[in-house]
Amino acid sequence: MNTLFDKIWDKHVVQQIEDGPTQLYIDRLYCHEVTSPQAFEGMRARGLKCFRPQQIFCMPDHNTPTHDQDKPIEDPVSKKQVDMLAKNAADFGLTHYGMMSPDNGIIHVVGPEKGLSLPGMTIVCGDSHTSTHGAMGAVAFGIGTSEVEMVLASQCILQQKPKSMRISINGKLGKGVTAKDVALYLMAQLSTSGATGYFVEYAGDVVKNLSMEGRLTLCNLSIEMGARGGFVAPDETTFNYIKGKEYAPKGEAWEQAVAEWKTLKSGDDAVFDKELVFDAADIEPRITYGTNPGMGIGITETIPNESGVGFEKSLQYMGFKAGQKLLGTKVDYVFLGACTNGRIEDFRAFASIVKGRKKAQDVIAWLVPGSWAVDRLIREEGLDTILGDAGFEIRQPGCSACLAMNDDKIPAGKLSVSTSNRNFEGRQGPGARTILASPLVAAAAAVTGVITDPREFL
């Protein structure tokens, strides 16, 4: 075997249950307000304390409004969930980055930017997009509420070991093609279930040349191919990103850590259960046309002509037809943000297109940083001025319009170009229609009011 996945997994095995799951040690547990309340209730009912509280970090993100965060949350359900997380963290002695804390944001954005997610770790959270942290060279995956309770109580989890897959993307990405386009392309090639049962290692020239932020986007979307998780072997790009971060090792401990992290790679003789190779030349800026992330096309292509009840139902919901080109389609909303594309690099990309232009009058645009740290960088770099001059407003951090759990909902029937990760029916609001795209495609739509190839502006 000798894959990186095997190395990290095997190092964390506490015991192997005969003909059963593995008891796996967990280095880091992240808790947000949606999937943790029942886990904490279970702990109380059993009179248990957290086994290793210093390895657990809590922050609200799904239910937080992206405006007036200094005032009480108006929605009673959201308020209760956010308040409950604060209470649970206090009762169990856990680190909590609450609303308006300078450390708050989307948990999958904050973990890497604070140096909490490090190479070689096992990382879990009650959220499917925990796979994001795999970009750091970690084995990171989402878990259910009962498993969150398991980790709170024992810092361990019972898991079946997944199979391993390596996806290599070779060559050089073309103009205007981002990590988001690579992920959308892979989903269309593999379908949303093509990687089910596997943990994916991303490799090849394209992945080596991606920035940390690009890798975070790519790993974030692993789950949308059905994978248990996805990761990238740590390298100089990783080490440079981590160095100096708040929770990164310091001084001599840093040198030791890097020496160890350099050993975290699959051997030349590594055997994967499945290997796939793709060519960067085949990838152009992409958009989705249906109601799952695998239903996607290159921006210049036409919607395919397929049969099947699901396919037809999906197109009917979206108001599209087979054989239709989507270029020039009128857009109502544009959303930049989420744990997929809410990082500083995404705001730089968006600003690069809108600079010197004006927001289309009919478009409502929500630009939501993934964390307060991202918000600070936006202002330090003057991106707020560029965006403001173009008619855009920057909202406060949170999951926002990625999912209909807070005030930022797309109204029924409206078409949204979104940098988030899911386009299911009603994901952005009951009856909302979602096209997934990169920050560049979102920016082009925001200034033209229609779906536009961003390469026209580059």
URUR-V767244 format. One record per pair of residues at least 6 apart in sequence whose ideal C-beta (glycine too) atoms are under 7 Angstrom apart, sorted by the first residue. I is the first residue (numbers start at 1). J is the second residue. D is the distance in Angstrom with one decimal. If there is no record, write none. Layout:
BEGIN
i,j,d
I,J,D
I,J,D
END
This chain:
BEGIN
i,j,d
1,270,6.9
1,271,5.8
2,266,6.7
2,267,3.9
2,269,5.7
2,270,4.6
3,164,5.0
3,201,6.7
3,266,4.6
3,270,4.6
3,272,6.1
4,201,6.1
4,233,5.4
4,264,5.9
4,265,5.7
4,266,4.6
5,139,6.6
5,164,4.8
5,199,5.1
5,201,6.3
7,264,6.7
8,120,5.8
8,122,6.9
8,139,4.7
9,139,6.2
9,161,6.2
12,24,5.2
12,25,4.5
12,122,4.9
13,22,5.5
13,24,6.3
14,23,4.3
14,24,6.9
14,25,5.4
14,156,5.7
15,23,4.8
16,22,5.5
17,23,6.8
21,158,4.3
21,159,5.6
21,160,5.2
22,159,5.6
22,161,5.7
23,156,5.3
23,158,6.0
24,122,6.4
24,156,6.4
24,157,5.3
24,159,5.1
25,122,6.6
25,155,6.5
25,156,5.6
26,122,5.1
26,124,5.5
26,151,5.2
26,155,5.6
26,156,6.4
26,157,5.8
27,55,6.5
27,121,4.1
27,122,5.2
27,123,6.5
28,55,5.8
28,116,6.3
28,117,6.7
28,121,5.8
28,123,4.6
29,55,6.4
29,56,4.6
29,124,5.7
29,125,6.9
29,151,4.7
30,57,5.6
30,107,4.8
30,111,6.2
30,125,3.8
31,56,6.5
31,58,4.4
31,125,7.0
31,126,7.0
31,148,6.8
32,59,6.3
32,60,6.2
32,61,5.3
32,62,6.0
32,107,5.3
32,127,6.4
33,60,4.4
33,62,6.3
33,63,5.6
33,81,4.2
33,82,5.3
33,84,6.8
33,85,4.1
34,62,4.9
34,81,6.5
35,126,2.9
35,127,6.5
35,145,5.3
35,148,6.2
36,85,6.4
36,88,6.7
36,126,6.1
36,148,5.8
37,81,7.0
37,84,5.3
38,145,4.9
39,145,5.3
39,148,4.0
39,149,3.9
39,152,5.9
40,88,4.2
40,92,6.8
42,149,4.5
43,149,6.3
43,152,5.6
43,153,6.4
48,153,5.1
49,92,6.9
50,56,6.1
50,92,5.0
50,93,7.0
50,94,6.6
50,152,5.2
51,153,6.1
51,154,5.3
51,155,4.8
52,155,4.6
53,92,6.5
53,93,4.9
53,94,5.4
55,155,6.4
56,94,4.9
56,152,7.0
57,95,5.0
57,116,6.2
58,85,5.7
58,89,4.4
58,94,5.4
58,95,6.8
58,96,4.6
59,96,6.9
59,97,4.2
59,104,5.6
59,107,5.4
59,110,6.5
60,82,4.4
60,85,5.4
60,98,6.8
60,99,6.1
61,105,6.8
61,106,4.6
61,107,5.6
61,398,5.6
61,399,5.1
62,399,4.9
62,403,6.8
62,405,4.8
63,78,3.7
63,81,5.0
63,82,5.5
63,405,5.5
63,406,5.6
64,82,6.5
64,99,5.6
64,398,4.0
64,406,6.4
65,73,6.1
65,398,7.0
65,406,5.6
65,407,5.0
66,368,5.2
66,395,3.8
66,396,4.8
66,398,4.9
66,400,4.9
66,408,5.9
67,395,6.1
67,396,6.1
69,99,5.1
69,100,5.3
69,396,4.9
70,100,5.8
72,79,6.6
73,79,4.0
73,82,6.1
75,407,7.0
78,406,6.1
82,99,6.6
86,96,6.1
86,98,5.6
89,96,3.5
97,103,4.1
97,104,4.6
97,110,6.8
98,104,6.4
102,372,5.1
103,110,6.7
104,371,7.0
104,372,5.8
104,397,6.5
105,370,5.4
105,371,2.4
105,372,5.8
105,373,6.8
105,374,7.0
105,397,4.5
106,339,4.8
106,342,6.2
106,370,4.7
106,371,6.5
106,397,6.9
106,398,6.9
106,399,5.8
107,125,6.3
108,129,5.6
108,130,6.8
108,132,4.2
108,133,6.8
108,220,6.9
108,339,3.8
109,339,5.9
109,342,5.7
109,343,6.2
109,370,3.3
109,371,4.7
109,374,6.8
110,371,5.1
111,117,4.3
111,133,5.7
112,133,6.5
112,135,7.0
112,136,5.9
112,216,6.2
113,371,6.4
113,373,5.4
114,245,6.1
114,246,4.9
114,247,5.5
115,242,5.6
115,245,3.0
115,246,5.6
115,247,4.0
115,248,3.8
116,247,5.0
117,123,5.8
117,133,4.2
117,136,4.7
117,138,5.9
118,136,6.1
118,138,6.8
118,242,6.7
119,136,5.7
119,137,3.6
119,138,6.3
119,234,4.0
119,238,6.3
119,261,4.3
119,264,5.5
120,137,6.6
120,138,6.7
120,261,6.4
120,264,5.4
121,138,4.3
122,139,5.1
123,130,6.5
123,133,4.7
123,138,5.2
123,140,3.9
124,130,6.2
124,141,6.2
124,143,4.8
124,151,6.2
124,157,6.6
125,142,6.4
126,142,6.9
126,143,5.9
126,144,6.8
126,145,5.9
126,148,4.7
127,142,5.3
128,142,4.1
128,223,4.7
129,142,6.9
129,220,5.4
129,223,6.2
129,339,5.2
129,421,6.4
130,140,5.1
130,141,5.6
130,142,4.5
131,140,5.9
131,141,6.1
131,219,5.4
131,220,6.4
131,222,4.4
131,223,5.1
131,229,4.2
131,230,5.4
132,216,5.4
132,219,5.4
132,220,4.1
132,339,5.7
133,140,3.7
134,140,4.9
134,219,4.1
134,222,6.9
134,229,5.4
134,230,5.1
134,231,3.2
134,232,6.9
135,212,6.4
135,215,3.8
135,216,4.3
135,219,4.4
135,232,5.6
136,234,6.9
136,238,6.4
137,231,6.3
137,232,6.4
137,233,5.8
137,234,3.2
137,238,5.8
137,261,6.8
137,264,5.5
138,231,6.4
139,229,6.6
139,231,6.6
140,229,5.7
141,228,5.4
141,229,4.1
142,223,6.9
143,157,6.5
147,157,5.4
150,156,6.8
150,157,5.3
150,158,6.9
151,157,5.6
162,197,6.0
162,198,5.8
162,199,4.6
162,228,4.4
163,197,5.5
163,198,5.0
163,273,4.0
164,198,6.6
164,199,5.7
164,201,6.9
164,272,4.9
164,273,5.3
165,195,6.1
165,198,4.1
165,200,4.9
165,272,5.9
165,273,6.4
165,274,4.4
166,201,4.8
166,203,5.7
166,272,4.6
166,275,5.1
167,186,6.6
167,200,5.6
167,202,5.6
167,276,4.9
168,203,4.6
168,204,3.6
168,277,4.8
169,182,6.2
169,204,4.5
169,206,4.0
169,207,6.1
169,278,4.8
169,280,5.8
170,204,4.5
170,205,5.0
170,206,6.8
170,277,6.7
170,279,6.2
170,280,6.5
171,205,6.1
171,206,6.8
171,279,5.3
171,280,3.6
171,281,5.4
172,205,6.9
172,280,5.7
173,206,5.9
173,280,5.0
173,283,6.7
174,284,6.6
175,455,5.5
175,458,5.6
176,285,5.1
176,440,5.6
176,454,4.8
176,455,4.3
176,458,5.2
177,283,5.4
177,284,6.3
177,285,6.0
178,214,6.9
178,438,4.4
178,440,6.3
179,210,5.6
179,214,3.5
179,215,7.0
179,217,4.2
179,218,4.8
180,217,5.5
180,341,6.2
180,419,6.9
180,438,3.9
181,283,5.7
181,285,5.5
181,286,4.7
181,438,5.5
182,206,6.5
182,218,6.1
182,283,6.0
183,217,6.5
183,218,5.2
183,221,3.8
184,286,4.2
184,288,6.8
184,293,6.9
184,296,4.8
184,436,6.4
185,283,4.7
185,286,6.0
186,225,6.3
187,221,6.9
187,224,5.5
187,225,5.4
187,293,5.0
187,294,4.5
187,296,6.4
188,294,5.7
188,296,4.4
189,278,7.0
190,225,4.9
191,294,4.8
192,224,6.1
192,225,6.4
192,226,5.9
192,292,5.0
192,293,6.3
192,294,4.2
193,226,4.3
194,225,5.5
194,226,6.2
195,225,4.1
195,226,4.9
195,227,3.7
196,226,3.6
198,227,5.4
198,228,6.6
198,273,6.9
198,274,6.6
199,227,6.6
199,228,5.1
199,229,5.2
200,222,5.5
200,227,4.8
200,230,4.1
201,231,6.1
201,233,7.0
201,266,6.5
202,218,6.0
202,230,6.0
202,232,5.1
206,280,5.0
207,232,5.8
210,218,6.8
211,237,7.0
211,345,6.2
212,237,6.0
212,238,6.7
212,241,4.0
213,343,4.7
213,345,4.0
215,232,4.9
216,343,6.8
217,340,5.7
217,341,6.1
219,230,4.7
219,231,6.2
219,232,6.8
220,339,5.9
220,340,4.9
220,421,6.3
221,340,6.6
221,421,5.9
222,229,5.8
222,230,3.0
224,293,4.3
224,421,6.3
233,264,6.2
233,265,4.5
233,266,6.8
234,261,4.9
234,264,5.4
239,258,5.5
239,261,6.8
242,248,4.9
248,254,6.9
249,257,4.3
284,298,4.2
284,299,6.3
284,300,6.6
285,299,4.7
285,438,6.4
285,440,6.6
285,441,5.5
285,453,6.4
285,454,5.7
285,455,6.8
286,296,5.3
286,297,6.8
286,298,5.7
286,299,6.3
287,296,6.5
287,297,6.6
287,299,5.5
287,326,6.1
287,435,5.2
287,437,5.1
287,441,6.3
287,451,6.6
288,295,5.6
288,296,4.4
288,423,5.2
288,435,5.6
288,436,4.4
289,295,5.8
289,296,6.9
289,297,6.1
289,303,4.9
289,318,6.4
289,320,5.6
289,326,6.2
290,314,4.1
290,315,6.7
290,318,6.4
291,314,4.4
291,317,5.8
291,318,6.8
291,423,6.0
291,424,5.8
291,425,5.2
292,423,6.9
292,424,6.7
293,421,6.9
293,422,6.4
293,423,6.1
293,436,6.0
295,314,6.4
297,303,6.5
299,327,6.6
299,441,6.7
299,453,5.1
300,327,6.8
300,453,6.5
302,323,5.5
302,324,6.3
302,325,5.1
303,320,5.8
303,321,6.9
303,322,5.4
303,323,6.4
303,324,5.0
304,322,6.6
305,322,4.2
305,323,5.8
315,321,6.5
315,322,6.7
317,425,5.7
318,433,5.3
319,433,6.7
326,451,5.1
327,451,5.6
327,453,6.6
328,450,5.1
328,451,6.5
329,450,6.0
329,451,4.7
330,449,6.6
330,450,5.6
331,363,6.0
331,415,5.6
331,417,5.3
331,445,4.7
331,449,6.1
331,450,6.0
331,451,6.3
332,363,6.9
332,364,6.8
332,414,4.0
332,415,5.1
332,416,6.7
333,363,7.0
333,364,5.1
333,410,5.3
333,414,5.8
333,416,4.0
334,363,5.7
334,365,4.5
334,417,5.1
334,442,5.1
334,445,5.5
334,446,4.3
335,366,5.0
335,400,6.9
335,401,4.4
335,416,6.0
335,418,4.4
335,419,6.4
335,420,6.5
336,346,6.5
336,350,5.3
336,367,4.8
336,368,6.9
336,419,5.3
336,439,5.8
336,442,5.5
337,366,7.0
337,367,6.9
337,368,3.4
337,370,6.5
337,400,5.1
337,402,7.0
337,419,6.5
338,399,6.5
338,402,4.0
338,419,6.2
338,420,3.9
338,421,6.3
339,370,6.5
340,419,6.1
340,420,5.6
340,421,4.5
341,419,3.6
341,439,5.4
342,368,6.3
342,369,6.0
342,370,2.8
342,374,6.6
343,370,5.6
343,374,6.1
344,374,5.3
344,377,4.6
344,378,6.9
346,419,6.7
346,439,4.4
347,378,5.4
347,383,5.5
348,383,6.7
349,439,4.3
349,440,5.4
350,439,4.6
350,442,6.6
350,443,4.4
351,383,4.8
351,386,4.7
351,387,5.8
353,440,6.1
353,443,3.7
353,444,5.8
353,447,6.8
353,454,6.1
353,457,4.9
354,387,6.6
354,390,4.3
354,392,6.7
354,443,5.3
354,446,6.5
354,447,5.5
355,386,5.1
357,390,5.7
357,447,4.6
358,390,5.7
358,391,5.4
358,447,6.8
359,365,6.0
359,390,5.7
359,391,3.7
359,392,5.7
359,446,5.7
359,447,6.3
360,446,6.5
360,447,6.0
360,448,6.0
360,449,3.2
362,449,5.5
363,446,5.6
363,449,5.4
365,392,5.6
365,446,5.1
366,395,6.0
366,400,6.1
366,401,5.6
366,408,5.9
367,387,6.5
367,392,5.5
367,393,7.0
367,394,5.2
367,395,6.4
368,395,4.7
368,397,6.7
368,398,6.5
368,400,4.1
369,375,4.3
369,378,6.2
369,394,6.7
369,397,5.0
370,397,6.3
371,397,5.2
372,397,5.6
375,394,7.0
375,397,6.2
378,384,5.4
378,394,6.3
384,394,5.9
387,394,6.4
398,406,6.5
399,405,7.0
399,406,6.9
400,406,6.7
400,408,4.5
401,408,4.2
401,410,6.3
401,418,6.7
401,428,5.4
402,420,3.9
402,421,6.9
403,427,6.0
404,426,6.8
404,427,6.9
404,428,6.1
404,429,4.7
409,428,6.7
409,429,3.4
410,416,4.6
410,428,4.2
410,429,4.4
410,432,3.6
411,429,6.4
411,432,6.9
412,430,5.8
412,431,2.9
412,432,6.6
413,431,5.7
414,432,6.2
414,433,6.8
415,433,4.8
415,435,6.8
416,428,5.7
416,432,6.2
416,433,6.8
416,434,5.2
416,435,6.9
417,435,5.0
417,437,5.3
417,441,6.7
417,442,5.2
417,445,4.4
417,451,6.9
418,428,6.6
418,434,5.3
418,435,6.8
418,436,6.0
419,437,6.5
419,438,6.7
419,439,5.4
419,442,5.3
420,436,6.9
423,434,3.9
423,435,6.9
423,436,5.1
426,432,6.6
427,434,6.1
428,434,5.2
440,454,3.9
441,454,5.4
443,454,6.8
444,452,4.0
444,453,7.0
444,454,4.2
444,457,6.0
445,451,5.7
445,452,6.0
END
